Amino acid sequence: MTSLAVRFARAQRWLREHPLAFDAALAVIVLAGMVVGSFAEPYGKHGPQFGARTPGALTLVLLVLASAALVYRRRRPVCVLVFVGGMAVVELIFANRPAPVAMAAVIALYTVASRTDRPTTWRVGLLTMTVLTGSAMFFGTTPWYTQENVGIFAWTGMAAAAGDAVRSRRAFVDAIRERADRAERTREEEARRRVAEERLRIARDLHDVVAHHIALVNVQAGVAAHVMDKRPDQAKEALAHVREASRSALSELRATVGLLRQSGDPEAPTEPAPGLGVLDQLVTTFRQSGLAVEVARADEGVRRPAAVDLAAYRIIQEALTNVRKHAGPEAKAEVSVIRVGTTLEVTVLDNGSAPEPGGRIPDAPVVPGTSADDPGGGHGLLGMRERVSALGGRLSAGPRYGGGFRVQAILPLKARTGEDT
């Protein structure tokens, strides 16, 4: 049974790939059926009798021509219908004993109905029914009410209806396939978009982690090298800070890069992402590096969405790192976190010196691949702007009147995060 089904599937596939061969075989079968029908006498004493009559030469020529035309029914469906219909009319009018040439017209009408639109199908179908049935009734050798005439009317009507049904089903299946393909393309595009957004987010996190901790390590290493000979105790303390900063950097890098692991990997990170809850620890690392930082908070009791919490933490981290790198050794920083209505305002101020060549130039045009806070290729302010924009907030950064720098981010507590306060 399985081998028979496989053979049938192969034959069906071959016929679909070779439609002309299929139409030629169909023409042969139709010719054989019409020839057999031309030898039948429908009005015998005991019903139809085969061999009771012999078709004439005109009938045989019309049968062959009509059958041969069916070979091209897919290429020229309307032309084939007109030709075959003409053969049927000629046979009905001039043949003494008509043969079923109308069978070929029925198949040609079905082909036209299955390959055109519905209005065309019904116009052509009604015209074919009228011409063939009228010719049989008014010019045939039998009375107009005989069953052969009714049969021509019925078969042409069914051919038009069947062809229209096949065309409708084919169009329905094609529409379903198109929608499925479009949905698949949409899913792939959405997946690529989300992957790109996740890569950008991870890149921002990596930049924040590396920039912050490497800046602290650089400062503390410089202190240790400066006091190594004269004050070894202070050098040891600086090296301890270096070790602590590097350990923190490794931990955060492991947590961030761990996001790229598969869900089933055993080393996937389990610790939560940093947020304002550990702001004191972040400020302590800067104080240990020699930067004076004051913190003022008025966000008690505020439930911050995770994305807002992480963005606020990273903005403060990046801003303090820039202060430590660019504002000079005597700079001081002020951090404030305040809730104002449905927003969270994060502000970082410093009293650093004026910008120097190679330092912060926040208002300069941002060249692709660089950022405003480091013309040499850093991505600090650019990363902060992307974080805030992704949440639907606003970021302003620029020099303060009288010296120093100011970074302020206004983050919505209920915007694109999908969480309530």
N, C-alpha and C positions, 0 to 999 in steps of 0.2 A: 504493500500500500504506500509505503514511504517512497520507494523507487518510482512508482507511478506518479506520485505527486511531484517529485523532482523533475521527471521527464516533462510533465505538463507545464511546470514553471519555466523550464528551459525553452520549450516550444513557444510558450506565450511571450517570453522575452525576445526570442528570435523574430517572431512575427511583429512585435512592437518596433523592433529595430529595422525591419524590412516591410514597411506598409504596402509597397507596390506588390510584393509577392502575395501578401494577404488579400489584397483587392483582386489580383488575378485569380487566386483560388476561389474567392467568392463569386467572381464572374462565371467561372466554370460551373460551380454548383448551381447558380441561378439559371444558367443556360440548360443544364440537365433537367432541372425542375420544370422549366417552361416547355422543353421538348416533350417531356413525359406528359405534361398537362395538355399539350396540343393533340395528343393521340387519344384523349379521353372524351367520351360522349356523356355529358352531364344529364341527358334526358333519356336514358335507357329504360327499359320496362321495369327493371329491378334496381334502379339507381344508376350511378355513374358506371360506365363500361369502358375499359381500356382496350385499344385496338379496334374500336368500332369506326374510327375515322382516321384519315390521313391528312396532315397539314399540307398546304400548297407551297409552291416555290416562294411566293411573296412572303408568306408567313415565316418560312425558315430563314430567309434573308433578314427580315426584321428582327427575328430572335437573336441571330448572330450579331447584328449591328448593336442592338440594345445591350446585350451582354458585354460586348467588347468595350462599349463606352463606360461601363462600370469600373473598368481598370483605372480610370482617371477621375474617379468620383471625389477624391480628396483634393486633387490639384485644382480642378475646375468644377466645383459642386453645382453651381447654378447652370453653367453651360451644359453639363452632363444631364441635369434634370430637363432642360429645354429640349435637348436632343432626344433623350429617351421618351419624354412625353410626346414629342412629335411622332416618334416611331409607333407609340401606342395608339395615337389618334389615327394615323394612317392605317394601322392594322384593324382598328374598329370600324373604319369607314369602308375600306376597299376589299378587305378579305371576306370571302364568302362564309367561311366558318372561323370566326375570330379565335385566336389563341391567347393565353395569359401573358401578353407582352407587358401588361400593366404591372406585373411583379417587379420588373426592373425600374419602372417609374416610382413604385413605392419605396424601394431601397434608395434611389436617388433623392427623393423627397426627405427621407429620414436623414441622409447625409447633410443636406442643406439646413435642416432644422437644428442639427447638432452642432453646426459650425457658424451660425449667424445669430443675430439678436432676436428677441421674441416678436417684435412687430413685423420684422421681415419674414419670420417663420409663418406667422398666421396669414399674412398677405399672400405669400407664395403657396401656402397650403390650401387656402380657400380657392385660389385661382386654379391650382392643379385638380382639386376635387371637382370644381365646376366644369372644367374643360373635359376631363376624362369621363365623368359621369354623364355629362350632357351628350358627349359623342356616342357613348354606349346606348343612351336612351333614344336619341333621335336618328342615329345612323346605323345602329346595330341590326342584326338579322333577327333578333329575339324581341318580344314585347318589352316596353319600357319598365314594367314592374317586375321583371325577373330577378332572381336572387343574385345572378352575376353582376347586374348593375348595382344592386344594393351592396354587394361585396366590394366593388371598386370604390364606392363612396366610403364604406367603413374602413377599408385598409388604408386608403390615403389619409383619412382623418387620424387613425391610430399612428401612422408613420410620423405625421407632423407632431402629434402629442408626445410620442416616445422620444423623438429627436430633441424636442424642447426640454423634456425632463432630463435627458442625459447632459445637455449643455448646462442646465441649471446646476446639476450635481457637480459637474466638472468645475464650474465657476466657484461653487461653494467650497470644494476641496482646495482649490488654488488659493482662495481667500484665507482659509484656515492655515495653510502652509505659510502664506505671506505674513500673517499675524504672528505665527510661531517664530519665523525667522527674525521678524522685527523685534519681538520680545527678547529673543536670544541676543540679538545685537545690542539692545538696550541694557540687558543684564551685564553683558561684557563691558560696555562703556561705563556703566555705573561702578562695576568692580574695579576697572582701571582708575576711575576718578578717585575712589576711596583709597586705593593703594597709593596713588600719588599724594593725597592729603595725609595719609598716615606716614609716608616717608618724609614729607615736609615737617610734620609734627615731631617725628623722632629726630630729624636733623636739627631742629631748633633746640630740642632737649639736650642733644649731644653738645651743641655749641655752648649752651648755657653752662652745662656741667664742666666741660673742659676749660672754657674761658675763666670761669670763677676759680676753680681749684688750681689751675696752672698759674694764674696770676698770684694767688696766695703763696704757692710753692716758690715762685720766682722771687717774691719779696722776702720771704723768710730765708731763702737760701742766700740772698744778697746780704741780709743782716748777719747770718752766721759767718759768711766769708769775711765780713768787715770786722767783726769782734772776736774772731777765732783766737787770735794771739793774745789780745789784751784782756778779754773777758770771756773765758771759756764757759763759765756757767750760763751766761746769756746766749752763747752760741749753741749750747746744748738745748736750751729752751726753744730757740728758733728751729733747731733741727727736729725737736719733738713736734712743733707745730707743722713742719713740713711733712713729717710722717703721718700726722693726723689728717692733714689736708689730702695727702695722696691716698690714704685709706678711704676717706669719704668719697674721693673722686672715683676710685675703683668700685666702691659699692654702688654709687649712682650710675656709673657706666654699665655695670653688670645688670642693674635693674632695667635700664633703658634698652640696652641691646637685647636683653632677655625677652623683650616684647616681640622680637622677630622669631622666636622659637615657636615650634608647633605646640598645640595645646597639650599634647600627651607627653612632652619632654619633661623629665624629672627635675631639671634645673630651672624651670620657669619661675619667674619672680613671684613671691608671695607678699612682699611688703608693699604698703600703699605708696602712691606717688606723693612727693613732698608737697606741702601746702603752707598756709599761714600758721597752722598749728605748730610748726617747727621753725617759725621765724626767729625766735630767740637764739636757737642754735646757729642759724645762718649769720646773725649779727655778731655772735660771739667769735666766729671764725675771722670776721673782718677786724674786730677789735684786737684779737690776738696778733693780727698782722700789722697793727699800728694805726689803723684808721679809727678815728673817733666817730661813733655812730650813736645818734639819739633816736629813740622810737616813741611815737605817740599813736595810740590806737583808740578808736571809738567805734568798734564793730562788735561789741559784746552781744552775745545772743543771736548773732546773724548766722543763719544756715546758708552757707555758700555752696553753690553747685561745684562739683569736682573740677570741671574745666575752668571755672572762674578762680577757684582756690589755687590751682596749679599755675594759671597765668599770672596771678598776682605775685606768687612766690618767685616765679622766674623773672618777672619784670624787676622786682626789687633786687634779686641776685645780679642781674645783668647791669642794672644802674649802679649798684655799689661797686661792682667790678670795674666799670668804667671810671668811677670816681677814684678808685685805688690806682688805676693805671695812668690816668691823664690829669688829675686835679692837683697833683703836687704832694710833697711829703707832709705839709702842714694842713692839709684839707680836712674839713669836718663835714659829716653828712647828717641829714635829718630825714627820717622815714616816717610817714604818716599813713595810716589806713583808717578811712572814715566811711561810714555808711551814710549816704544822702538819698533818702527816698528809696527808690528801687535800684539804686546803683551803688557800687563800691568804688570809692576814689582812693587811688594809690599814688602817693607823691614822694619823690626822692629829690632832695635839694642838697647842694654842696656849695661851698664858698671857695672853690678852687681858683687857680690863676687863669688868666686869659688863654685862649687856645693858642697853641704853638704849631709850627709846621709839622705835619704828621699827626697832630692831636685830633680832638673832636671838632668836626665841622658839620653840625647837624643840619644846617640850613642849605648846605651845598647840594647840587643835583646828585641824585643817587644813580650811579652808573650800574648797569646790570652786572651782577657778579660781585659788587662791592656794597658797602653800606655807609650811612652818613657818619657813624661814630668812628669809623676807621677807614680812611681812604685807601689804605694799603690792602684792603680786601676783607675786613671783618664783616660780620653780619649781625651786630648787636642790636642797633636801633631798628634795622629791617626786620629782624626776628620778632622784636617786641611789637612792631606795627602789625605784622601778620597775625600774631597771637590775638591782639585786641580786635582786629578786623574780623577774624574768624568767629569771635563771640558777639559781634555787632556793637562793639564799644568804640571809644575814641582815645587816641594817644597824642599828646603834645610834648615836644622836647625842644629845648633851646636855651640859649644863654640867659642868665638873670641880670637884671639891671644892677650895676655895681660890682659885677663879677660872680663867677660861679655858673652853675648849670642846674636846670630844672627838668625833671621828667614826671609827667602826670598821666595816669591812665584812668579812664572812667569805664568801669566794667558793669554791664547790666546783670542783675541777679536773676532775671527771669527771661532772658532773650533766647538765643539759639541753643541754649544748653538743654532745654526741655525739662528743667527741674524748677521747683518752686523754692522760695526762700523760707 
